[in-house]
Amino acid sequence: MYIQAQQTEPVFTTQAIPEASEVSINGTSLSPIPFVSIRREEYKSGSFSIGGVFVVTLQGMIYGDSFDATVTALNNLTNLLDTHSTSGFFQNINIKCGNTFIIKDGIGTLISANFDEGPQRNWMNVIPYNIQLEIHEHKKDGTLSVPVVPAHTTLATKYGLRTGQVSTDKSSGIRSLSENFDINLDDTMYYIEEVAGFSNKHVVVGFSLRVTGTSSMTSFHSTYGLAGLNKVLTKRLNAYAHDGFSSLLNDQNTSINLPATFDASNGKLRQLNYSFDELNNTAGIDGEIVFFANSNLASNALVTYDINHDTNIESADNSFTVQGSIKGFPDDDFVSVTTGQDNGILNSFNDFQDQAMQNAENALNNMFNTQNRFSATLINKVKNKDFMNSLLGVGELDFNNVPQLNHSQADADGNHNANSLDQVLNKYRLVSKTLSRNYNDHSIDFNIKYANNRFKLANAYWADVNIDHERPANKLVEHVAPGRGYPIIQNVRCKNMESYNITITAQFEPRANPHSLENQANVKDLMDATATNLGCQTWVVVTDSETLGNNGSYRRTKKYTRPFPLAVDNTDSL
């Protein structure tokens, strides 16, 4: 027998076979010894080796003294091949020429087995065969099994591939390997204006890793099949979490390094997809990691918002509505999610998602309730825009000279002081709030409206002040003369008394008591301040009534009448 190891087609010869030569599978020797051809097949990712196999072709003959003997020999060989069908692999594959092992205790898989037409019809005494095997590892130089084609050292370290002896934490039999990243830097995510430390500033890095194995020999060793593929995926996922992106995104020699305002070592795992095909021995992961701006006070949430402005000419009010969304993320960063997941990449991810909704709630509370940074800063930004103050220039009307509009506003302590109109116009309060929670998306949508309503009342949602002014006028008497076509109108030289009807309409919280001493005092302060601005605070109060509703509605009306007459108009009778 002549054995040739090269990357060309096999060559067969009729040279004498050394007595110690051997070809055996699973401990069973093939006799007569077949011709052997060995081809080294190397698998690469880029220009780097990730492993490979020996493709071994055995070309031999089965023969016997009779047809029955030949068939028996055929059955023995097919029974040997059937062991591959049940176990998925061959072991103890030995190819020896003389006393020298070419393959010793090899591990491999069956690719094909063909029984061809021989020199005799109907396989009478001779049956040719051709068997092709893939050898993955063997005991090349001793007692330890090593890959027949070792992976490149760099890739072996990076992806956990085998270069030497068997290791349960490294993968074997990898046929193909691909890995890529994408970085999204669009204006909707990166350049949005920040308000009081709340923004949508972030960078998304997408990653994708695909691995294909040569064999599914899971029953032989956990480094093969899906278990082996999963070791590659998990190792890379942990590498992304611990240092992969820090080095990738902080490389000053490239154009993808993050700005100093971002921390590449603190990412949040937003998405993770795991795909596998057990029959074809393939697996892969896809995912996205979000990196936050260091200036974001909501370190576990992103905030997007739009501002709509409305100017009401009739009421001389400005308002703006802020609508947006808060997207929550888990407390733990990407490192925490993936740490210790050598036995699987799906164990922990969902455990952290329960935290995401709570962090959205915390951000909402931080923005609008507890610290109120967002509201205060946002109002300041909006009211300083030129278009917000342009209302004062409408037409020829001078608002400052219209006393009915120049009312007081409660300060932080609930006290009412007469303020000029332009001061009041620059003050805003919350008038409506709508929240919508999406638990599947760990997000909260908000719609919040602020307005600079001038008639504010402490403890009330809103308050309006209406004024009915009855000015002095001549009193007239009609005299009816029979037969005259129209009455005689006489000016009795007496004036109606001038009066103001001041009505305060307010809405309190339904469970509150609008008639409490505190609220009554606030209403009185607003009523007195209004009367003072009108100049009727010393007039006689003719009527004073109020109406309360069980839904928190409130209405109070006061009529002030001038206690002294104006100069009498002596105009003649009409």
C-alpha positions as CSV (number, residue, x, y, z in Angstrom):
1,M,0.0,0.0,0.0
2,Y,1.2,3.5,-0.8
3,I,-0.2,6.4,1.3
4,Q,0.0,9.9,-0.1
5,A,-0.7,13.1,2.0
6,Q,-1.1,16.1,-0.2
7,Q,-3.7,18.5,-1.6
8,T,-3.9,16.8,-5.0
9,E,-5.9,13.8,-6.2
10,P,-5.1,10.5,-4.7
11,V,-2.5,8.3,-6.3
12,F,-2.7,4.5,-6.1
13,T,0.1,2.0,-6.5
14,T,0.6,-1.8,-6.4
15,Q,3.8,-1.5,-4.3
16,A,4.2,-4.2,-1.6
17,I,2.5,-3.3,1.7
18,P,4.7,-3.3,4.8
19,E,3.7,-5.9,7.2
20,A,2.9,-3.5,10.1
21,S,0.6,-1.3,8.0
22,E,-3.0,-0.8,9.2
23,V,-6.2,0.9,8.3
24,S,-8.9,0.6,11.0
25,I,-12.1,2.3,12.1
26,N,-13.6,2.0,15.6
27,G,-11.0,-0.6,16.3
28,T,-11.9,-2.8,13.3
29,S,-9.2,-3.3,10.7
30,L,-10.0,-3.2,7.0
31,S,-8.7,-6.2,5.2
32,P,-7.4,-6.3,2.6
33,I,-5.9,-2.8,3.4
34,P,-7.4,-0.2,1.0
35,F,-5.5,2.5,-0.9
36,V,-5.4,5.7,1.1
37,S,-5.5,9.3,0.0
38,I,-5.3,12.2,2.5
39,R,-6.2,15.8,1.7
40,R,-5.7,18.6,4.2
41,E,-8.6,21.1,4.1
42,E,-8.1,24.3,6.0
43,Y,-11.0,26.6,7.0
44,K,-10.3,30.4,7.1
45,S,-11.9,33.6,8.3
46,G,-10.3,36.3,6.2
47,S,-6.7,35.1,5.8
48,F,-6.6,33.4,9.2
49,S,-7.0,29.7,9.9
50,I,-9.9,28.8,12.2
51,G,-9.3,25.0,11.9
52,G,-9.8,22.3,9.3
53,V,-9.9,18.6,8.6
54,F,-8.2,15.7,6.9
55,V,-10.3,14.4,4.1
56,V,-9.4,10.7,3.9
57,T,-10.4,8.6,1.0
58,L,-10.2,4.8,1.3
59,Q,-10.4,2.9,-1.9
60,G,-10.4,-0.9,-1.5
61,M,-12.0,-4.2,-2.4
62,I,-14.1,-6.8,-0.7
63,Y,-13.6,-10.4,-2.0
64,G,-14.3,-13.9,-1.0
65,D,-14.1,-17.5,-2.2
66,S,-17.8,-17.6,-2.9
67,F,-20.7,-15.2,-3.3
68,D,-21.9,-15.9,0.2
69,A,-18.5,-15.1,1.6
70,T,-18.3,-11.8,-0.4
71,V,-21.7,-10.7,0.9
72,T,-20.8,-11.6,4.5
73,A,-17.7,-9.3,4.1
74,L,-19.9,-6.6,2.6
75,N,-22.3,-6.9,5.5
76,N,-19.5,-6.6,8.0
77,L,-18.3,-3.4,6.4
78,T,-21.8,-1.8,6.2
79,N,-22.4,-2.8,9.9
80,L,-19.2,-0.9,10.8
81,L,-20.4,2.1,8.8
82,D,-23.8,1.9,10.5
83,T,-22.2,2.8,13.9
84,H,-21.7,6.3,12.5
85,S,-25.4,6.6,11.9
86,T,-26.2,6.0,15.5
87,S,-23.4,7.8,17.2
88,G,-22.7,10.6,14.6
89,F,-19.0,10.0,14.6
90,F,-16.1,7.5,14.2
91,Q,-13.3,7.2,16.7
92,N,-10.1,5.1,16.9
93,I,-9.4,5.8,13.3
94,N,-5.9,4.6,12.6
95,I,-3.8,4.8,9.4
96,K,-0.4,3.4,9.8
97,C,2.3,2.7,7.2
98,G,4.9,0.3,8.5
99,N,5.4,1.2,12.1
100,T,4.6,4.9,11.5
101,F,1.2,6.4,12.3
102,I,-0.1,8.9,9.9
103,I,-3.4,9.2,11.8
104,K,-3.6,7.8,15.4
105,D,-6.8,7.4,17.3
106,G,-8.5,9.9,15.0
107,I,-12.0,11.3,15.5
108,G,-14.0,11.9,12.4
109,T,-17.2,11.7,10.5
110,L,-18.4,9.7,7.5
111,I,-18.9,11.8,4.3
112,S,-19.8,9.1,1.8
113,A,-19.5,5.3,1.1
114,N,-19.9,3.9,-2.4
115,F,-19.8,0.3,-3.6
116,D,-19.0,0.4,-7.3
117,E,-19.2,-2.0,-10.2
118,G,-16.4,-4.5,-10.1
119,P,-14.6,-6.7,-12.7
120,Q,-17.3,-9.3,-12.2
121,R,-21.0,-9.0,-12.9
122,N,-23.3,-9.0,-9.9
123,W,-20.4,-8.8,-7.3
124,M,-19.7,-12.5,-7.6
125,N,-16.4,-12.5,-5.8
126,V,-15.1,-8.9,-5.8
127,I,-16.8,-5.7,-4.6
128,P,-14.9,-2.4,-5.0
129,Y,-15.7,0.4,-2.4
130,N,-14.8,4.0,-1.9
131,I,-15.2,5.5,1.6
132,Q,-14.6,9.2,2.4
133,L,-14.0,10.4,6.0
134,E,-13.3,13.8,7.6
135,I,-10.8,13.6,10.5
136,H,-11.1,16.4,13.0
137,E,-8.5,15.4,15.6
138,H,-6.0,12.7,16.5
139,K,-3.2,11.9,18.8
140,K,-0.4,13.2,16.6
141,D,2.6,13.1,18.9
142,G,1.5,11.4,22.0
143,T,-1.5,10.6,24.1
144,L,-3.4,13.9,23.8
145,S,-5.8,14.5,21.0
146,V,-5.2,17.7,19.0
147,P,-6.9,19.2,16.0
148,V,-5.5,18.1,12.7
149,V,-5.5,21.7,11.6
150,P,-5.0,24.2,14.5
151,A,-6.5,27.6,14.5
152,H,-4.4,30.7,14.2
153,T,-3.2,31.9,17.6
154,T,-4.9,35.3,17.3
155,L,-8.3,33.9,16.4
156,A,-8.0,31.0,18.8
157,T,-7.5,33.5,21.7
158,K,-10.2,35.9,20.4
159,Y,-12.9,33.3,19.7
160,G,-12.0,30.4,22.0
161,L,-10.8,28.0,19.4
162,R,-8.6,25.0,19.9
163,T,-4.9,25.0,19.0
164,G,-3.6,22.2,21.1
165,Q,-5.0,19.6,23.5
166,V,-8.6,19.0,24.4
167,S,-10.1,21.8,26.5
168,T,-13.8,21.8,27.6
169,D,-14.0,25.6,27.4
170,K,-12.9,25.9,23.8
171,S,-14.6,25.0,20.6
172,S,-13.8,22.4,18.0
173,G,-14.8,21.8,14.4
174,I,-15.6,25.4,13.3
175,R,-16.0,25.7,9.5
176,S,-16.9,29.3,9.1
177,L,-16.9,32.4,11.2
178,S,-18.0,36.0,10.5
179,E,-18.4,39.1,12.7
180,N,-19.4,42.6,11.9
181,F,-20.5,45.9,13.7
182,D,-22.5,48.9,12.7
183,I,-22.7,52.2,14.4
184,N,-25.8,54.4,14.1
185,L,-25.2,58.2,14.5
186,D,-28.3,59.9,13.1
187,D,-29.6,63.2,14.2
188,T,-32.7,61.8,16.0
189,M,-30.5,60.0,18.5
190,Y,-27.4,62.1,18.8
191,Y,-28.0,65.8,18.4
192,I,-31.2,66.4,20.2
193,E,-31.2,69.4,22.5
194,E,-30.6,68.6,26.2
195,V,-33.0,70.1,28.8
196,A,-31.8,70.0,32.4
197,G,-29.8,66.9,31.9
198,F,-32.5,64.9,30.2
199,S,-32.1,64.0,26.5
200,N,-32.1,61.3,23.9
201,K,-28.3,61.6,23.3
202,H,-27.0,58.1,22.7
203,V,-25.1,56.0,20.3
204,V,-26.3,52.5,19.2
205,V,-23.8,49.9,18.2
206,G,-25.1,46.8,16.4
207,F,-23.2,43.6,16.3
208,S,-23.6,40.3,14.5
209,L,-21.8,37.0,14.8
210,R,-22.3,33.8,12.7
211,V,-20.7,30.5,13.3
212,T,-20.9,27.2,11.4
213,G,-19.5,23.9,12.6
214,T,-18.2,21.0,10.6
215,S,-19.9,18.4,12.7
216,S,-22.5,17.8,15.3
217,M,-20.6,15.3,17.4
218,T,-22.2,16.5,20.6
219,S,-22.2,12.9,22.0
220,F,-18.4,12.7,21.7
221,H,-17.5,16.0,23.3
222,S,-19.2,19.2,24.4
223,T,-16.8,21.3,22.3
224,Y,-18.5,20.1,19.1
225,G,-22.0,20.9,17.7
226,L,-24.2,23.6,19.1
227,A,-22.5,23.4,22.5
228,G,-19.2,24.3,20.8
229,L,-20.7,27.0,18.7
230,N,-22.3,28.5,21.8
231,K,-18.9,28.8,23.5
232,V,-17.7,31.0,20.7
233,L,-20.9,33.2,20.9
234,T,-20.7,33.5,24.6
235,K,-17.0,34.3,24.7
236,R,-17.5,37.1,22.1
237,L,-20.6,38.5,23.9
238,N,-18.6,38.7,27.1
239,A,-15.7,40.3,25.3
240,Y,-18.1,43.0,23.9
241,A,-19.3,43.6,27.4
242,H,-15.9,43.9,29.1
243,D,-13.5,45.5,26.7
244,G,-14.4,44.9,23.1
245,F,-16.3,48.1,22.5
246,S,-14.0,50.2,24.7
247,S,-11.1,49.4,22.4
248,L,-13.3,49.6,19.3
249,L,-14.9,53.0,20.1
250,N,-11.9,54.7,21.6
251,D,-9.4,54.0,18.9
252,Q,-8.0,57.4,18.0
253,N,-6.6,55.9,14.7
254,T,-10.1,55.4,13.4
255,S,-13.0,57.7,12.6
256,I,-15.5,55.9,14.9
257,N,-14.1,56.8,18.3
258,L,-16.8,58.2,20.7
259,P,-16.7,61.8,21.9
260,A,-15.4,62.4,25.3
261,T,-18.9,62.9,26.6
262,F,-19.7,59.2,26.1
263,D,-18.4,56.3,28.1
264,A,-17.7,53.3,25.8
265,S,-17.3,51.0,28.8
266,N,-20.9,51.6,30.0
267,G,-23.3,50.2,27.6
268,K,-26.9,49.0,28.0
269,L,-27.9,45.8,26.1
270,R,-31.1,46.8,24.3
271,Q,-31.6,43.8,22.1
272,L,-30.3,40.3,21.8
273,N,-31.3,37.7,19.2
274,Y,-30.1,34.2,19.2
275,S,-30.6,31.9,16.2
276,F,-29.5,28.3,15.7
277,D,-30.0,25.4,13.3
278,E,-29.1,22.2,15.1
279,L,-29.4,19.9,12.0
280,N,-27.1,22.1,9.9
281,N,-24.9,23.0,12.9
282,T,-25.1,26.8,12.6
283,A,-25.7,29.5,15.2
284,G,-25.5,33.2,15.5
285,I,-26.3,36.3,17.7
286,D,-27.4,39.8,16.8
287,G,-27.9,42.6,19.1
288,E,-27.7,46.3,19.9
289,I,-25.9,48.1,22.7
290,V,-26.8,51.7,23.7
291,F,-24.2,54.1,25.0
292,F,-25.5,57.1,27.0
293,A,-24.1,60.6,27.2
294,N,-22.4,61.2,30.5
295,S,-24.5,64.4,31.0
296,N,-27.8,62.4,31.0
297,L,-29.1,62.6,34.6
298,A,-31.5,59.8,33.8
299,S,-28.7,57.3,33.4
300,N,-31.1,54.4,32.8
301,A,-33.6,56.2,30.5
302,L,-33.7,58.2,27.3
303,V,-36.0,61.1,26.8
304,T,-37.4,62.4,23.5
305,Y,-39.8,65.3,23.2
306,D,-41.5,67.9,20.9
307,I,-42.7,71.3,21.8
308,N,-45.9,72.8,20.4
309,H,-46.5,76.6,21.0
310,D,-50.0,78.3,21.0
311,T,-50.8,82.0,21.2
312,N,-54.3,83.0,22.0
313,I,-55.0,86.5,20.9
314,E,-58.4,86.8,22.5
315,S,-57.2,85.8,26.0
316,A,-53.7,87.2,25.6
317,D,-52.3,83.9,26.8
318,N,-49.3,81.9,25.7
319,S,-49.1,78.2,26.2
320,F,-46.9,75.3,25.1
321,T,-47.3,71.6,25.1
322,V,-44.5,69.2,25.6
323,Q,-45.1,65.7,24.3
324,G,-42.6,62.9,24.3
325,S,-41.5,59.5,25.5
326,I,-39.3,58.1,28.2
327,K,-37.6,54.8,27.4
328,G,-36.3,52.8,30.4
329,F,-33.3,50.5,30.6
330,P,-32.2,48.0,33.2
331,D,-30.1,49.1,36.2
332,D,-27.3,46.7,35.3
333,D,-25.1,47.5,32.4
334,F,-24.1,45.2,29.6
335,V,-21.2,43.8,31.6
336,S,-23.5,42.7,34.4
337,V,-26.0,41.1,32.0
338,T,-23.3,38.9,30.4
339,T,-21.0,38.2,33.2
340,G,-20.8,34.5,34.2
341,Q,-22.8,33.3,31.2
342,D,-20.3,30.7,30.0
343,N,-23.1,28.1,30.0
344,G,-25.5,30.1,28.0
345,I,-26.3,33.6,26.7
346,L,-30.0,33.6,27.5
347,N,-30.1,33.0,31.2
348,S,-30.0,36.6,32.5
349,F,-31.2,39.0,29.9
350,N,-34.9,38.8,30.7
351,D,-34.2,39.0,34.5
352,F,-33.0,42.6,34.0
353,Q,-35.9,43.8,32.0
354,D,-38.2,44.2,35.0
355,Q,-36.0,47.0,36.1
356,A,-36.5,49.0,32.9
357,M,-40.1,50.1,33.5
358,Q,-39.2,51.2,37.1
359,N,-36.4,53.3,35.7
360,A,-38.7,55.0,33.3
361,E,-41.0,55.8,36.2
362,N,-38.0,57.2,38.2
363,A,-37.0,59.4,35.3
364,L,-40.6,60.7,35.0
365,N,-40.7,61.5,38.7
366,N,-37.3,63.1,38.5
367,M,-38.3,65.3,35.6
368,F,-41.7,66.6,36.7
369,N,-42.2,65.9,40.4
370,T,-39.2,65.4,42.7
371,Q,-36.6,67.7,41.3
372,N,-38.6,69.4,38.6
373,R,-35.4,70.2,36.7
374,F,-37.0,69.6,33.4
375,S,-40.1,71.8,33.9
376,A,-38.2,74.8,35.3
377,T,-35.4,74.7,32.6
378,L,-37.8,74.1,29.8
379,I,-40.1,76.9,30.7
380,N,-37.1,79.2,30.9
381,K,-35.9,78.1,27.5
382,V,-39.3,78.6,25.9
383,K,-40.4,81.9,27.4
384,N,-37.1,83.5,26.4
385,K,-37.8,82.8,22.7
386,D,-38.7,86.0,20.9
387,F,-41.9,84.6,19.4
388,M,-43.3,83.9,22.9
389,N,-43.3,87.6,23.8
390,S,-44.5,88.9,20.4
391,L,-48.1,88.9,21.6
392,L,-47.6,92.3,23.3
393,G,-47.1,93.9,19.9
394,V,-50.4,92.9,18.3
395,G,-52.4,95.9,16.9
396,E,-52.5,99.2,18.7
397,L,-53.9,97.9,22.0
398,D,-51.8,98.8,25.1
399,F,-52.5,96.0,27.5
400,N,-50.8,97.8,30.4
401,N,-53.5,100.5,30.3
402,V,-56.4,98.0,30.5
403,P,-57.1,97.7,34.2
404,Q,-59.4,94.7,33.8
405,L,-56.4,92.6,32.6
406,N,-53.9,93.8,35.1
407,H,-54.6,91.3,37.9
408,S,-52.5,89.9,40.6
409,Q,-50.9,86.4,40.7
410,A,-50.2,84.2,43.7
411,D,-46.6,83.9,44.6
412,A,-45.0,80.7,46.0
413,D,-46.5,81.4,49.4
414,G,-50.0,81.9,48.0
415,N,-49.9,85.7,48.5
416,H,-51.4,87.9,45.8
417,N,-49.5,91.0,44.7
418,A,-50.4,93.4,41.9
419,N,-48.1,92.6,39.1
420,S,-47.7,94.3,35.7
421,L,-49.1,92.4,32.7
422,D,-45.7,91.7,31.2
423,Q,-44.5,90.1,34.5
424,V,-47.6,87.9,34.6
425,L,-47.2,86.9,30.9
426,N,-43.8,85.4,31.7
427,K,-45.0,83.1,34.4
428,Y,-46.2,79.6,33.5
429,R,-48.0,76.8,35.3
430,L,-49.0,73.2,34.6
431,V,-52.5,73.1,33.3
432,S,-52.8,69.5,32.0
433,K,-50.9,66.2,32.1
434,T,-51.5,62.9,30.2
435,L,-49.4,59.8,30.8
436,S,-49.5,56.6,28.8
437,R,-47.5,53.5,30.0
438,N,-46.3,50.8,27.6
439,Y,-45.0,48.0,29.7
440,N,-43.9,45.8,26.8
441,D,-41.7,48.6,25.6
442,H,-40.7,49.8,29.1
443,S,-41.7,53.3,28.1
444,I,-43.9,56.2,29.2
445,D,-45.5,58.6,26.8
446,F,-46.3,62.1,28.2
447,N,-48.3,65.1,27.1
448,I,-47.9,68.1,29.4
449,K,-49.3,71.6,28.9
450,Y,-48.0,74.8,30.5
451,A,-49.8,78.1,30.2
452,N,-49.2,81.6,31.5
453,N,-52.8,82.1,32.7
454,R,-52.9,85.4,34.5
455,F,-55.6,84.6,37.0
456,K,-54.0,82.1,39.2
457,L,-55.2,80.9,42.5
458,A,-53.2,79.0,45.1
459,N,-54.4,75.4,45.5
460,A,-56.6,75.6,42.5
461,Y,-56.1,74.0,39.1
462,W,-57.2,77.1,37.4
463,A,-59.0,80.3,38.1
464,D,-60.8,82.9,36.0
465,V,-61.7,86.5,36.9
466,N,-64.6,88.1,35.1
467,I,-65.6,91.8,35.6
468,D,-69.0,93.4,34.8
469,H,-68.7,97.2,35.0
470,E,-71.9,99.3,35.1
471,R,-70.9,102.9,34.4
472,P,-72.9,106.0,35.6
473,A,-75.7,107.0,33.2
474,N,-78.6,109.5,33.3
475,K,-81.9,108.3,34.6
476,L,-84.7,109.0,32.2
477,V,-88.5,109.0,32.8
478,E,-91.0,108.3,30.0
479,H,-94.4,110.1,30.0
480,V,-97.1,108.7,27.8
481,A,-99.5,111.3,26.3
482,P,-102.7,109.8,24.8
483,G,-103.0,110.5,21.2
484,R,-99.3,111.3,20.8
485,G,-97.4,109.1,18.6
486,Y,-94.4,108.7,21.0
487,P,-93.7,109.2,24.7
488,I,-92.1,112.2,26.3
489,I,-88.6,111.4,27.7
490,Q,-87.5,113.5,30.7
491,N,-84.0,113.7,32.2
492,V,-84.6,113.8,35.9
493,R,-81.0,115.0,36.5
494,C,-80.0,111.9,38.5
495,K,-77.3,109.3,37.8
496,N,-77.3,105.5,38.3
497,M,-74.7,104.5,40.8
498,E,-71.5,103.1,39.3
499,S,-70.8,99.4,40.2
500,Y,-68.4,96.5,39.5
501,N,-69.5,92.8,39.6
502,I,-66.3,90.7,40.2
503,T,-66.7,86.9,39.6
504,I,-64.0,84.4,40.4
505,T,-64.5,80.9,38.9
506,A,-62.1,78.2,40.0
507,Q,-61.6,74.5,39.9
508,F,-60.1,72.8,42.9
509,E,-59.0,69.2,43.2
510,P,-62.2,67.1,43.6
511,R,-61.3,65.8,47.0
512,A,-60.3,69.2,48.3
513,N,-62.5,71.6,50.2
514,P,-62.8,74.8,48.3
515,H,-64.5,76.3,51.3
516,S,-61.7,75.7,53.7
517,L,-60.3,78.6,55.6
518,E,-57.1,78.6,53.5
519,N,-58.8,78.5,50.2
520,Q,-61.3,81.1,51.3
521,A,-58.5,83.4,52.3
522,N,-56.8,82.9,48.9
523,V,-60.1,83.7,47.1
524,K,-60.5,86.8,49.3
525,D,-56.9,87.9,48.5
526,L,-57.6,87.6,44.8
527,M,-60.9,89.4,45.1
528,D,-59.4,92.2,47.1
529,A,-56.5,92.6,44.8
530,T,-58.8,92.8,41.8
531,A,-60.9,95.4,43.5
532,T,-57.8,97.4,44.4
533,N,-56.7,97.4,40.8
534,L,-60.1,98.6,39.7
535,G,-60.1,101.3,42.4
536,C,-63.4,100.1,44.0
537,Q,-61.9,98.5,47.2
538,T,-63.6,101.2,49.4
539,W,-67.0,101.0,47.7
540,V,-70.0,99.4,49.3
541,V,-70.4,95.6,48.9
542,V,-74.0,95.2,47.8
543,T,-74.0,91.4,47.2
544,D,-71.5,88.6,48.0
545,S,-72.5,85.1,46.9
546,E,-70.7,81.8,46.2
547,T,-71.5,78.4,44.6
548,L,-69.6,75.2,45.4
549,G,-69.8,71.9,43.5
550,N,-69.0,68.4,44.8
551,N,-66.5,68.1,41.9
552,G,-64.4,70.8,43.3
553,S,-65.9,73.7,41.2
554,Y,-66.2,77.1,42.8
555,R,-67.7,80.4,42.0
556,R,-67.9,83.6,44.0
557,T,-69.5,87.0,42.9
558,K,-69.1,90.3,44.6
559,K,-70.8,93.6,43.7
560,Y,-69.1,96.8,44.6
561,T,-71.3,100.0,44.3
562,R,-69.9,103.6,44.5
563,P,-71.2,105.1,47.8
564,F,-71.1,108.7,46.6
565,P,-72.6,110.2,43.5
566,L,-70.8,111.8,40.6
567,A,-71.4,115.4,39.5
568,V,-75.0,115.8,38.3
569,D,-75.4,116.4,34.6
570,N,-78.0,119.2,34.1
571,T,-78.7,118.4,30.5
572,D,-82.2,119.5,29.5
573,S,-85.0,117.0,29.0
574,L,-85.4,115.4,25.6
